[in-house]
Amino acid sequence: MEKNFKRTLVTTALPYANGPVHIGHLAGVYVPADIYTRYLRLRGEDVIMVGGSDEHGVPITIKAKAEGVTPQDIVDRYHNIIKDSFEEFGISFDVYSRTTSAIHKETASEFFRRLYDKGEFVEKTSMQLYDEEANQFLADRYVTGECPHCHNERAYGDQCEACGTSLNATDLINPKSAITGNTPVLKETRHWYLPLDKWENNLRNWILEGHKEWKTNVYGQCKSWLDMGLQPRAVSRDLDWGVQVPVEGADGKVLYVWFDAPIGYISNTKELLPDSWQRYWKDPESRIINFIGKDNIVFHCIVFPAMLSAYGDNYQLPDNVPANEFLNLEGDKISTSRNWAVWLHEYLRDMPGKQDVLRYVLTANAPETKDNDFTWRDFQARNNNELVAILGNFVNRAIVLTHKYFGGRVPAAGTRQTADTDVLKELSEIKVSLSENLDTFHFREALKDAMNIARLGNKYLQETEPWKLAKTDMGRVATILNTALQICANIAIAFEPFLPFMSAKLCRMLGLENLRWDILGTDGIMAADVTLQPAELLFEKIEDETIQAQIDRLERTKEENKINSFKATPQAPDVEFDTFMKADLRVGTVLECKKVPKADKLLQFLIDDGLEKRTIVSGIAKYYAPEDLVGKQVCFIANLAPRKLKGVVSQGMILSAENADGSLVVIGPTAPVVPGAQVK
């Protein structure tokens, strides 16, 4: 039997304040959380949504070192960018705080100290990598080396981004300190561990038996972890940035970020409701919903519940953790390090007033059970073909016709015919499906339900054709337009969780206030004689040039990544100077150039070498059109023994350099020289 709760606490994963948020974060966490919270508010339920920036951890210290500033400088910058972007995008937090706040440091310290005093930790010593020159232990991200699995030479100490394998820093081949470049040594250190194995049976019963209704991706990952057997996990680490371990003799040690960050949910609630926060965390009639991405499932379903259980004092465990999978971008994994992302603050700048378009597309493509893909062409198509052509078109027609035939005043409905009652009945059926999908966190299907209301309205107007009846039966026209306006009002309510800016704009046009979910699906929302505002376009068509500009930006990023990832091949063995001097390098002018028949890669050159004309064959046809090289000057090896290629005798070799993407660039002088000039 489903339990009734008095209140709901919605939490969202804390984004790292070492960079802005991107569409992957939005699709995975923040848009779904906002949809659900807005839905509960419309139902009149007691609900709060808390979030904040995760401002501790190694990624922040790495960025600070790279920029030559303090970690506090970094988090101050990005916390404000993230917070402002969320507000402008319509993510309706009741509080958005940060883990560098005084209340968080106090809460996290107290949490650790209580577990420490209760004997819930296990103290262990271990060997960790240490940079002797920097005089510090190295966090995983401060160690780079060769991946033992795919042999990528730029793997990090916690993960290889090339093959995706999770690693320990000591797994790396030829590890190097990211601080000094030196080879680190192993040194003994002491830390505190949370014995997750102690709570394994409790967690197994709570999740596998008590929460079979959880999403399959969440339930499955939890089962996999539990079946492998839980192990103690360190809750502290050697670092100078974070919440200091509140134990004597723990100098230079801070709370591990995975332990520190989820406590932020508690401290954020305290900050919002200093006198009543415990109602949301400790009352059995309250429920907690954690919105996260799939990379955080283990922390929110296993680690944090174990922490809360160890603490005791009636802390409630989450009722649901509706984690999403990952969103890809144009067929490739979103990567902050490669700048392969659509950043929210840049989107808001490039697409002013189009918050709801992105909210719509991210919900329509939500990676609810498997990874999904965002493309700019799909973004354009959904805007133009759905938001403009279906939703916006129906609302515009209904309001424009009301102004045309009734001076903008809502007409009273006469006796409704079958066409009218059928559409109203279908409206109430859509509400049932919409509510069920929202209740069960199926937001993609819920959005389809909401859009079906607009589809229903379009179909209704198209079939009843009030513009034709206006000449003979204005009473019938009044009933049709009253019904159409009731559908518009239903759209304003149904879409408020998904598209709050559109909903607010539509409410202004309709004169609606105080939207409530309980009146959704009814035909009495719009009262007769209410004067409508003039129709405004809810959405506008997005042109090809706008989309192409975004695609071009990504292409530039792709090219930059190729260049940045390029690694020169190892130097060839040394040669004697006299040996090198035997090569006769000269400059020649290209007189003729053509493709070699039946050879896709070869071009045939006729070169003026200052003494005579010579033929050289070069494998650069993929990168140059023959006519573009005529008249150019190129460097070539003049005394290379002749060689026959595809039936053509080549008398030398044209010099080219290989680019990061494998393309070849012909080498030549930067200023004109006489043909035959030697390269010195």
Residue pairs with C-beta under 8 A, 6 or more apart in sequence:
5 285
5 286
5 287
5 319
6 46
6 283
6 285
6 286
7 45
7 46
7 47
7 48
7 279
7 280
7 283
7 285
7 286
7 287
8 40
8 45
8 46
8 47
8 48
8 286
8 287
8 288
8 289
9 47
9 48
9 50
9 265
9 269
9 280
9 281
9 286
9 287
9 288
9 289
10 33
10 36
10 37
10 40
10 47
10 48
10 49
10 50
10 289
10 291
11 49
11 50
11 51
11 265
11 288
11 289
11 290
11 291
12 29
12 30
12 33
12 49
12 50
12 51
12 93
12 291
12 292
13 29
13 290
13 291
13 292
13 293
13 296
14 51
14 52
14 53
14 54
14 99
14 261
14 264
15 21
15 25
15 53
15 54
15 82
16 53
16 54
16 57
16 59
16 60
17 53
17 54
17 55
17 60
17 74
17 75
17 78
17 79
17 82
17 98
18 59
18 60
18 62
18 63
18 74
18 75
18 78
19 63
19 78
19 336
20 78
20 81
20 82
20 85
20 343
20 344
20 345
20 346
21 30
21 82
21 85
21 86
21 343
21 344
22 334
22 336
22 341
22 342
22 343
22 344
23 327
23 329
23 334
23 341
23 342
23 344
23 347
23 358
23 362
23 374
24 293
24 326
24 327
24 329
24 334
24 341
25 293
25 344
26 89
26 344
26 358
26 362
27 324
27 327
27 362
27 363
27 365
27 366
27 367
27 372
27 374
28 292
28 293
28 294
28 323
28 324
28 325
28 326
28 327
28 367
29 291
29 292
29 293
29 324
30 51
30 86
30 91
30 291
31 91
31 359
31 362
31 363
31 366
31 443
32 291
32 322
32 324
32 363
32 366
32 441
32 443
33 49
33 51
33 91
33 291
34 49
34 90
34 91
34 92
34 497
35 363
35 438
35 443
35 446
35 497
35 498
36 289
36 291
36 438
36 441
36 443
36 497
37 47
37 49
37 92
38 92
38 496
38 497
38 500
39 438
39 497
39 517
40 47
41 47
42 493
42 496
42 497
42 515
42 516
42 517
43 517
43 518
44 516
44 517
44 518
48 94
48 95
48 269
48 272
48 273
48 280
49 92
49 93
49 94
50 93
50 94
50 95
50 96
50 97
50 265
50 268
50 269
50 272
51 86
51 91
51 93
51 95
51 96
51 97
51 268
52 95
52 96
52 97
52 98
52 99
52 104
52 264
52 268
53 75
53 78
53 79
53 82
53 83
53 96
53 97
53 98
53 99
54 99
54 257
54 261
54 264
55 71
55 75
55 79
55 98
55 99
55 100
56 99
56 100
56 241
56 242
56 243
56 254
56 255
56 257
56 260
56 261
57 241
57 242
57 257
57 261
58 139
58 140
58 141
58 142
58 239
58 257
59 141
60 71
60 74
60 75
60 241
61 71
61 139
61 239
61 240
61 241
62 141
62 142
62 178
63 74
64 70
64 71
64 73
64 74
65 179
67 73
67 74
71 241
72 100
75 98
75 100
79 98
81 345
83 96
84 345
85 344
85 345
85 348
86 93
86 96
86 344
88 348
88 355
89 344
89 348
89 355
89 358
89 359
90 355
90 356
90 359
90 500
90 501
92 500
94 272
95 268
95 269
95 271
95 272
96 268
97 103
97 104
97 264
97 267
97 268
97 271
98 104
99 108
99 243
99 260
99 261
99 264
99 267
101 267
101 271
103 267
103 270
103 271
104 243
104 263
104 264
104 267
104 268
105 243
106 267
107 263
107 266
107 267
107 270
108 243
108 255
108 259
108 260
108 263
108 264
108 267
109 243
109 244
109 246
111 263
111 266
111 307
111 311
112 235
112 243
112 245
112 246
112 255
112 259
113 246
113 247
114 311
115 121
115 194
115 307
115 310
115 311
116 192
116 246
116 247
118 310
118 312
120 194
120 195
120 310
121 192
121 193
121 194
121 195
121 235
122 192
122 193
122 194
122 195
122 232
123 190
123 191
123 192
123 193
124 190
124 191
124 192
124 193
124 232
124 234
125 188
125 189
125 190
125 191
126 188
126 189
126 191
127 170
127 186
127 187
127 188
127 189
128 137
128 138
128 169
128 186
128 187
128 189
128 238
129 137
129 138
129 143
129 157
129 169
129 170
129 175
129 177
129 184
129 185
129 186
129 187
130 136
130 137
130 138
130 184
130 185
130 186
130 187
131 137
131 138
131 142
131 177
131 179
131 180
131 182
131 184
132 182
132 184
132 185
133 177
133 179
133 180
133 182
134 177
134 179
134 180
136 179
136 238
136 240
137 187
137 189
137 237
137 238
137 239
138 157
138 169
138 177
138 178
138 179
138 184
139 157
139 237
139 238
139 239
140 156
140 157
140 158
140 167
140 168
140 169
141 156
141 157
141 158
141 178
142 157
142 177
142 178
142 179
143 156
143 157
143 169
143 172
143 175
143 176
143 177
143 178
143 184
144 154
144 155
144 156
144 157
144 172
144 175
144 176
144 178
145 153
145 155
145 157
145 172
145 173
145 174
145 175
145 176
146 152
146 153
146 155
146 172
146 173
146 174
147 153
147 155
147 160
147 162
147 163
147 165
147 167
147 172
147 173
148 167
148 171
148 172
148 173
149 160
149 163
149 165
150 160
150 162
150 163
150 165
151 173
152 160
152 161
152 162
152 163
153 567
154 161
154 162
155 161
155 162
155 167
155 172
156 167
157 167
157 168
157 169
157 172
157 175
158 166
158 167
158 168
158 169
159 165
159 166
159 167
160 167
161 335
161 337
169 175
170 186
174 183
175 183
175 184
176 182
176 183
176 184
177 183
177 184
189 238
191 234
191 235
191 236
191 237
191 253
192 234
192 235
192 236
192 245
192 247
193 232
193 233
193 234
193 235
194 232
194 233
194 235
194 259
194 303
194 306
194 307
194 310
195 232
196 230
196 231
196 232
196 233
196 302
196 303
196 306
197 229
197 230
197 231
197 232
198 306
199 230
199 305
199 306
199 309
199 310
200 226
200 229
200 230
202 309
203 226
203 230
203 302
203 305
203 306
204 226
206 305
206 317
207 214
207 219
207 222
207 223
207 226
207 301
207 302
208 219
208 222
208 223
208 226
211 219
211 320
212 219
213 320
214 222
214 320
214 321
214 322
215 322
215 323
215 368
215 369
215 441
216 369
217 294
217 297
217 323
217 325
217 369
217 370
218 297
218 301
218 321
218 322
218 323
221 294
221 297
221 298
221 301
222 297
222 298
222 301
222 302
225 298
225 302
226 302
230 302
233 258
233 303
234 256
235 255
235 256
235 259
236 245
236 250
236 253
236 254
236 255
236 256
236 259
237 253
237 254
237 256
238 252
238 253
239 252
239 253
239 254
240 252
240 254
241 254
242 254
242 255
242 257
242 260
243 254
243 255
243 260
244 250
244 253
244 254
244 255
245 253
245 254
245 255
254 260
258 299
258 303
259 303
259 307
262 299
262 300
262 303
262 304
262 307
263 307
265 290
266 277
266 281
269 277
269 280
269 281
270 277
273 279
273 280
279 286
280 286
280 288
281 288
281 315
281 316
282 313
282 314
282 315
282 316
283 316
284 314
284 316
286 316
287 316
287 319
287 320
288 316
288 317
288 318
288 319
289 318
289 319
289 320
289 321
289 322
290 300
290 318
290 320
290 321
291 322
291 323
292 299
292 300
292 321
292 323
293 323
293 324
293 325
293 326
294 323
294 324
294 325
294 326
296 323
297 321
297 323
300 318
300 321
300 323
301 318
301 321
305 317
305 318
308 315
308 316
308 317
309 315
309 317
320 441
322 441
324 366
324 367
324 368
325 367
325 368
325 369
325 370
325 371
325 372
326 333
326 334
326 367
326 371
327 334
327 362
327 365
327 367
327 371
327 372
327 373
327 374
328 334
328 371
328 372
328 373
328 374
329 340
329 341
329 342
329 373
329 374
329 375
329 554
330 373
330 374
330 375
330 376
330 551
330 554
331 373
331 375
332 340
333 340
334 340
334 341
335 341
338 557
338 561
339 557
339 560
339 561
340 554
340 557
340 558
340 561
342 374
342 550
347 358
348 355
350 549
350 550
351 357
351 358
351 546
353 501
354 383
354 542
355 501
356 387
356 498
356 499
356 500
356 501
356 502
356 539
357 379
357 382
357 383
357 387
357 539
357 542
358 379
359 498
359 499
360 382
360 383
360 386
360 387
360 447
360 498
360 499
361 374
361 378
361 379
361 382
361 383
362 374
363 443
363 444
363 447
363 498
364 382
364 444
364 447
365 372
365 373
365 374
365 378
365 444
366 372
366 443
366 444
368 441
368 442
368 443
368 444
376 547
376 550
376 551
376 554
377 547
379 542
379 547
380 542
380 544
380 546
380 547
383 539
383 541
383 542
384 541
384 542
386 451
387 538
387 539
388 539
388 540
388 541
390 451
390 454
390 455
390 458
391 451
391 454
391 491
391 495
391 502
391 538
391 539
392 537
392 538
392 539
393 458
394 454
394 457
394 458
394 461
394 484
394 487
394 488
394 491
395 454
395 457
395 488
395 491
395 506
395 509
395 535
395 538
396 535
396 537
396 538
397 461
397 484
398 457
398 461
398 481
398 484
398 485
398 487
398 488
399 485
399 488
399 509
399 510
399 532
399 534
399 535
400 535
401 466
401 467
401 481
401 484
402 408
402 409
402 410
402 411
402 481
402 485
402 532
403 532
403 534
403 535
405 411
405 466
405 470
405 474
405 477
405 481
406 478
406 481
408 531
408 532
408 533
408 534
409 529
409 530
409 531
409 532
410 482
410 485
410 526
410 527
410 528
410 529
410 530
410 531
410 532
411 477
411 478
411 479
411 481
411 482
411 528
412 478
412 482
412 528
412 529
413 420
413 478
413 479
413 482
413 483
413 523
413 528
414 475
414 476
414 478
414 479
415 479
416 424
416 479
416 483
417 476
417 479
419 460
419 463
419 464
420 479
420 480
420 483
423 456
423 460
423 483
423 487
424 483
424 486
424 523
426 456
427 453
427 456
427 486
427 487
427 490
427 521
427 523
428 521
428 522
430 449
430 452
430 453
430 456
430 494
430 521
431 494
431 520
431 521
432 521
433 445
433 449
434 446
434 449
434 450
434 494
434 520
435 517
437 443
437 445
437 446
437 449
438 446
438 497
443 498
446 498
447 498
449 494
450 491
450 494
450 495
450 498
453 487
453 490
453 491
453 494
454 491
456 487
457 484
457 487
457 488
457 491
460 480
460 483
460 484
460 487
461 480
461 484
464 480
466 476
466 477
466 480
466 481
469 476
469 477
469 480
470 477
482 526
482 528
483 523
485 510
485 526
485 532
486 522
486 523
486 524
486 525
486 526
488 506
488 510
488 526
489 510
489 512
489 525
489 526
490 520
490 521
490 522
490 525
491 506
492 503
492 506
492 507
492 510
492 512
492 515
493 503
493 515
493 516
493 517
493 519
493 520
493 525
494 520
495 502
495 503
495 506
496 503
496 515
502 538
502 539
503 515
505 536
505 538
506 512
506 538
507 513
507 515
508 533
509 532
509 533
509 534
509 535
509 536
510 526
510 530
510 532
510 533
511 530
511 531
511 532
511 533
512 525
512 526
519 525
559 661
562 660
562 661
563 659
563 660
564 660
565 660
566 659
566 660
582 639
583 637
583 639
584 637
584 638
584 639
584 678
585 635
585 636
585 637
585 638
585 655
585 678
585 679
586 609
586 610
586 635
586 636
586 638
586 676
586 677
586 678
586 679
587 633
587 634
587 635
587 636
587 668
587 669
587 673
587 675
587 676
587 677
587 678
587 679
588 607
588 608
588 609
588 610
588 614
588 633
588 634
588 636
588 675
588 676
589 607
589 608
589 631
589 632
589 633
589 675
590 605
590 606
590 607
590 629
590 630
590 631
590 632
590 633
590 634
591 606
591 607
591 608
591 613
591 630
592 605
592 606
592 630
593 603
593 604
593 605
593 606
593 626
593 627
593 629
593 630
594 603
594 604
594 626
595 602
595 603
595 604
595 621
595 626
596 602
596 603
596 604
596 617
596 621
596 645
596 646
596 648
597 646
598 646
599 621
599 645
599 646
600 621
600 622
601 619
601 620
601 621
601 622
602 617
602 618
602 619
602 621
602 645
602 646
602 648
603 617
603 618
603 619
603 620
603 621
603 624
603 626
603 629
604 615
604 616
604 617
604 648
605 615
605 616
605 617
605 618
605 629
605 634
605 654
606 613
606 614
606 615
607 613
607 614
607 615
607 616
607 634
607 636
607 652
608 675
609 636
609 638
609 675
609 676
610 674
610 675
610 676
610 677
611 676
614 651
614 652
615 648
615 649
615 650
615 651
616 636
616 650
616 651
616 652
616 653
616 654
617 645
617 646
617 648
617 650
618 653
618 654
618 656
619 664
620 654
620 656
620 664
620 666
622 663
622 664
623 663
623 664
623 665
624 666
629 666
632 666
632 668
633 668
633 669
633 672
633 673
633 675
634 654
634 655
634 666
634 667
634 668
635 654
635 655
635 667
635 668
635 669
635 679
636 652
636 653
636 654
636 655
637 652
637 653
637 655
638 652
639 652
640 651
640 652
640 653
642 649
642 650
642 651
643 649
643 650
644 650
654 666
654 667
655 666
655 667
656 664
656 665
656 666
656 667
657 664
657 665
657 667
658 664
659 665
669 677
